[in-house]
Amino acid sequence: MSLLLLASYFIPTDHVGATTEDPAYDQIIERGSLIVGLSPDYAPYEFYAEVDGKQKIVGFDISVAKKIAEDLGVELEIEAMGFDALLGALQTGKIDLIISGMSPTPERLKEVSFSKSYMTIEQKLLIRKENKDLLASIEDFDGLSVAVQKQSTQEELTLSEMSNASAVSLQKIPDVILNLKNKKVEGAILEGPVAKGYVDRHDDIIFSEASFEDANKDVAVAFSKNAPILEENINASITEIVDNNLLEGYQEEANQYLIEDDEGFFKKYLPFYISGAGYTIFLAFIGVLFGTLLGGLLAFMKLAKNKLMRILATIYIEYVRGTPLLVQIFIVYFGTGILGFEVSRLAAGCIALSINSGAYVAEIIRAGVNAVNRGQLEAACSLGMNQAQAMR
């Protein structure tokens, strides 16, 4: 017995359940990094701010993610994406966790699992100051438009408690606020801390006196189903955060970044425009280059005498040209994850653009070849030209 007790001192106890058959947990430990997905347009949860002269994602959700990664003994990797893409990325293995102010709902619980709550937030309704006396109750919004983030708790709240209002679902929170300020909608529903940040920074936006019956929503960490050891570790970290009131310090740190974030529009967003222009040029170059190579191959397959080659080329061209490019990008990015291949977002974009471009280039080349008059080809051949010379 004493030998067993002595041996126990040499068994690592850094992680709850260090020896496990939990695939999600094992993958994180083996990789040495925790990949957290979030939508960085949700201040003060997560947002871009200048840190040491560079734009970085900060916020109290980032602090929560750092705490969980630290307790797991791994590095933290942040994957920024649209809020409506987070669940798909988690289900296909592109990310390990979602920490983005997400609330557990019956619909989401069918697809993923959630940790214990680390925060309870009240949903707030924002209006323009000029409508303070006109929009003081939920009933006042009957027949009016209300902006919410797509696939969010606020979208569900609008449908359940504001059924006579029209929900305008947008991908990003700044778009929600912009629609409200530009009078395209009469109200906007946001979580309390997020709403307060915008009210403090915009004089023409205020809180409506209208309130929801089911206003309070829990915020938790989302992860893959059937991951009991990972869940145990996450809940252990959250328990420590809640018991030691660490979240208050996280919020103060996030608010400090918001206060300091008073730089001009161009200074703040110019790096993103430059980066975006660079990616656009690169993707265009790759799409044209490989699209031309693939298109040339497909065109000659469609012009070939072999019936099977013509059928295969026709199926490819008609399918690709008949489906939206965005769907093709999703198939490449999320489909490879389902098959177990790790493809970055940039690589997925390059592949999808090349596949799409190839189908259109193939038809351009085929049409060009068929446009050459048969009499001209015969005349060229009669002069001793080969096929390549005749096509020139």
GIBELHU-V173502 format. One record per backbone hydrogen bond with DSSP energy under -1.0 kcal/mol. CO is the residue of the C=O (numbers start at 1). NH is the residue of the N-H. Records with the same first field share a line. If there is no record, write none. Layout:
CO=NH ; NH
This chain:
1=5
2=6
3=7
4=8
7=10
22=26
23=27
24=28
25=29
26=30
27=31
28=32
32=75
34=77
35=96 ; 97
36=79
37=99
38=81
39=41
42=45 ; 46
44=60
45=61
46=42
47=58
49=56
51=54
54=51
56=49
58=47
59=63
60=64
61=65
62=66
63=67
64=68
65=69
66=70
67=71
68=72
69=74
75=34
77=36
79=38
82=85
83=86
85=89
86=90
87=91
88=92
89=94 ; 95
90=93
97=37
98=222
102=220
105=109
108=111 ; 112
113=223
119=219
121=217
122=192
124=190
125=208
126=188
127=206
128=131
129=132
131=135
138=141
139=142
141=144
144=166
145=186 ; 187
146=168
147=189
148=170
149=152
152=156
153=157
154=158
155=159
156=160
157=161
158=162
162=165
164=143
166=146
168=148
170=150
172=176
173=177
174=178
175=179
176=180
177=181
178=182
179=184 ; 185
180=183
187=147
188=126
190=124
191=195
192=196
193=197
194=198
195=199
196=200
198=202
202=205
204=129
206=127
215=123
217=121
219=118
221=115
222=98
223=113
227=231
228=232
229=233
230=234
231=235
232=236
233=237
234=238
235=239
236=240
237=241
238=242
239=243
240=244
241=246
242=245
246=250
247=251
248=252
249=253
250=254
251=255
252=256
253=257
254=258
255=259
256=260
260=262
264=268
265=269
266=270
269=273
270=274
271=275
272=276
273=277
274=278
275=279
276=280
277=281
278=282
279=283
280=284
281=285
282=286
283=287
284=288
285=289
286=290
287=291
288=292
289=293
290=294
291=295
292=296
293=297
294=298
295=299
296=300
297=301
298=302
299=303
306=310
307=311
308=312
309=313
310=314
311=315
312=316
313=317
314=318
315=319
316=320
317=321
318=322
324=328
325=329
326=330
327=331
328=332
329=333
330=334
331=335
332=336
334=338
335=339
336=341
344=348
345=349
346=350
347=351
348=352
349=353
350=354
351=355
352=356
353=357
354=358
355=359
356=360
357=361
358=362
359=363
360=364
361=365
362=366
363=367
364=368
365=369
366=370
367=371
369=372
373=377
374=378
375=379
376=380
377=381
378=382
380=385
381=384
386=390
387=391
